[in-house]
Amino acid sequence: MHVLDLAGVPAGYVGKPVLDDIHLRVEPGERIAIVGKSGAGKTTLLRLIREQCAVPAAFVPQDLGLVQALSVFHNVYMGQLHKHSTAHNLRTLFWPAAKDVEAVRETLTPLRLSDELFSAVRRLSGGQQQRTAVARALFNDATILIGDEPVSAVDDHQARDVLSLARTVKETVIVALHDRVLALSFADRIIGLKDGKIAMDTLTAGLQPGDLDRLYRP
């Protein structure tokens, strides 16, 4: 079963088309990086993919979508709100169960955030907040992860570690990345956007960063 199968689909916002004639099929197990210059439509394509996915996907938005006043634990726990009753979720807000705390801690440990388990998100650095948003997506039991620049606020070493972890935890990973070297090292397939269309859709084997230059030229 395909994760996604789009045939000639447009995408945009109210009264503003951004992408046109999108043909895109995604199979389970693929690691895909979406690249292109700023304004090429990467966020729009990710939104379309989320809307059209055959099954629910965990998502890391560019604005992170964290509740600043809550702790790292509570923000990550939100990835599994759907699995529990309303009563359980309300109780967790004030008296989290030990098993939930340990489950979240296990997710945070490889992201080097376990020491911040009960720190308020607003007190974290930008990179820590971004890793918290990634942790929330990893904690979600969806087999697909979609990320809009999910490692833009961390250094190169951390970015590789985070993407490697995502690749290990989730069956299918689709991310927009601005770093071409990182995109080629992470993904097995590159989708390049230019002028409102998919201008490149190819396997990464043998590709060099310079092979993507045409996507960034005027």
Secondary structure, 3 states (H helix, E strand, C coil): CCCEEEEEEEEEECCEEEEEEEEEEECCCCEEEEECCCCCCHHHHHHHHHHHCCCCCEEECCCCCCCCCCEHHHHHHHHHHHHCCHHHHHHHHHCCCHHHHHHHHHHHHHHCCHHHCCCEHHHCCHHHHHHHHHHHHHHCCCCEEEEECCCCCCCHHHHHHHHHHHHHHCCEEEEECCCHHHHHHHCCEEEEEECCEEEEEEECCCCCHHHHHHHCCC
